[in-house]
């Protein structure tokens, strides 16, 4: 099992390191600070995720992969039963050299492989966080780690269609801080850091209470996938689909959207001492909301974070 785990870890790590800088492809229409970002992205494999899905979710793929690596030493190291690759075959076939017996993977091997995958993702998050110096920007290290874990899992499931940006609302911070971060994950650049409001019943300066219930007027934690824009009473707005079951999957019904507002600004804080609060939506400063909405619309990942153990330990996206 140790040999198998190390093999998986090395394959996954090498593929993630090699492919991470080139995760994005597509027609480049948007330009931010001279760096174009894709409006629509063509299908492109996220190789590490493909490896993980084949070798973890589909054990038979692992069996085929190690057919030519199966040796007595490997079989002994795995300490699992073996089965012959072909139970029976026509005489014309049996004259050829048949494959060696192949190990059959058990549940503990799957668990070990998934643990190895998680270590790779966490290490990658730590590396990117340090490389981008996000600590100096005020983003909590755990907020980014959990964001990266969920982003990775959603990529594997094919839920994210716009991989070029990852947005994080760090609700561990005061609402007086610029706690929304829009990150270019290809070039590893921070595109925006700005204010974002939380729901009025989630707290005053700090958000401390969250809900998925309609009419709660609270923010909902978790991962969202951006949808289409529309013009509402707050001007240009962006629909959000909550994909964290049990935590924000009522977002569409609650009409939780990304929008701009006059109560999210320096002037409002000067006048009233703090930012205003929303009915549960992540509201942005009116001056930059249009730019950000156009940048992240159409299938990108948005994560609303707070260090609430009950959510972090049970989120289907983080722990998927």
Order of alpha helices (4+ residues) and beta strands (2+ residues): alpha-beta-beta-alpha-alpha-alpha-beta-alpha-beta-alpha-alpha-beta-beta-beta-beta-beta-beta-alpha-beta-alpha-beta-alpha-beta-alpha
